């Protein structure tokens, strides 16, 4: 990687604290209390117009992060051990993929047909066995620290690359799944845009992308005219540089609400029933369909969750309920992206916070196990048909080519055009690298 010399500085909290009274003059609603509000997002746009961040051209224009919360078992997914003793092998068998000699769990029937489109890392490893700590590790690329909250990958990408086509650069579907998906030490302006509603639900609609009830075009224009008058009044009283940025702030507000293209990016009704069926009329399926739609419109980082994977008890039933709809939806996503000519420019990342114990426990489940687990990558300039790394015979330890969290994060950043060695400024002026100590895994890349 090339090493940048300059540092980035996040938006100042001092400027942010001066905004609320101005914001009162335009109330188009709040997107959701769980993620980035519309005003925060638009403020980010205003500040972003005043900055320029250097970035190289990456193979990926967008990243779709599919996070499986709870810890998906490697043995019941991408790394089955059909020759292990039954108490390690687990309740399911293995099936052949399109790659000679490579098998997946029998529950990955659709992805087995697409193994030649992806890279599977079977040697992912870290040392955090608690859900919260493992999740923070995977979302930020950093081990948890009591001294600082690191920004999520999506927030760093929002900070470095900004928005495109009047759309938020970082969207969580449907809402922010955990605190570690937020902006950490960066300004909250770089936090995720939460939808406030699940695309799986009937009548799904993102709040506040349409004007509130009773606000028609005429009233909308009157508000815009009133705001101009207010701006002129404030400018005549306060000769502040901050006021100049407010023009851009509210211009972006009107652009987002009045832009048909921006609103339609979130409109699943535009998708044909046949495609919705291909993804599956499930929570996972409709979330992934919306993720593709957002990537196509220009959102840079889309993060979504699917299912629950903390199978301490009865892992057979847990996998049966959770994995087939995810298998179908991810396979549909890869096929859809390829059909649209988007797969090479969209990095799909399927991860969990850790794996599960090698041996089935007394409750017919598996417990937390961060020492080895699997991650799938597809598109965005990564190899096709690659099984990278290897776990041992019991799926207990990496046997070949161990991959650390910092290495994975650095590689993802590299693919979207961000140098992970670059330093950002934490509160107090402390420079912190985007990722500390990671290396691009060149063998994964085309």
C-alpha positions, 0 to 999 in steps of 0.5 A: 500500500502507499502511505499517506502523509496528511492527517484527516480531522473530524468535524468539530463538536463546537460547530455542531453545538451551534446548530439546533436553533437554526435547525428549528426553522426547518423540520422535515422529521427525524429518520430514526433514533437508532442511527444517523438522523437526517440533520446529522447526515446533511450536516456531514454533507455540508462539512464534506463540501469544505474538505477534500480527502485523498483516495485512490481508485479502488476495485469496489465502489460499494461494500455490502456487509452481511453480519450474522450476529451471535456467531455462525458455526464454521462446521455448519457452514463453509468448513464442514468436517465430514471425517471428524468424530460425530461429536465434532462433525455435528448434525449435518453432512457436507455437499460438493461445491462446483469447485473440485474437492471443496465441500460446504455444509448441506445447508448451503445448497445455493452458495455451493453452486456459486463457490467459483464466484467467491473467496472463502477464508477458513482461517479467520481468527481473533481472541475475543470470545464475548459477543460485544468484544468480538462484534467490536473487533469485526466492525472496527478492525480493532480489539476493544479498548477501555480508553477509546471507542473506534469508528466502524468500517462504514463510518470511516468510509463515510468520513473518507469518501463522503456521499454520492448522488445525494445519498448517505454514504453509510446505511444500516438495514434496517437499523443500527445493529449495535453500538460498534456500528457507529462513528466512535471517536469521529463526529456522529455526522459520520454515523450510519443512516438507519432506515427506521423500518424493515424492508421485510415488513409490509408497507416498508417506507423510510421515514422522512424521505417524503415530505410530512403530511400536509406539506405540499410543494407550495409549502415546501417552497415557502419553507425554503424561502423562509429559510433564506430570509433566516439565513440572511438575518443570521448572517447580518448579525453573526459574521461566522464562517459556520453560517456559510456552511449552513447554506450547503447544509440546508441545500443538501436537505432540500436535495435529498427530499426533493430528489426523485432518484434519492427517494427511489433508491429506498423504494422496493416497490420498484423491484419486480415480484420475480426478483423478490421471489428469487431473493426470498420473501424473508427478512434476509431476502428483502434486506439483501435486495434493498442492499443491492438497490442501495449499492446500485444507487451509489451508497458506499457501505451498506451493513445489514444483519440476518438471523440469530446464530448464538446456538448454545442449544440445539444447533440442528434446529437453529441452523435449519431455521436460519441458514437456508434463507440466508443461503438463498438470499446471498446467492440471489444477491451474487447472481443479481449483481453479476447479471447487472454487471455490478459484482466486480465493483461491489464487495460482498462480505459475509461475516460473524463475530466468531465461530463455534466450539469444535465439540458439540456440548451437552445441550446439542449446541456449540459455544463461543469460539473465536480461534478459527471461523469462516468469512466469505468475500465476493466481488469487488476485486477479490479472487473467484473460486478461492478457498483461503487458509485452512483449519485443522481436522476438528475446526479448532485452530488455523492450520494454514494462513491465519487471517487476523481482523486487522488484515481483513479490515485493511484488505476491505479498505484497500478494495474501496480505495482507502489506505488503512495506514492513514491517521485520523484525529481522535479527540485531543488531537491524538492521531490514530491509524484507521487500522493498526498493524494490518496488511493487505492479503494480496493472495485474495485479490485479482 
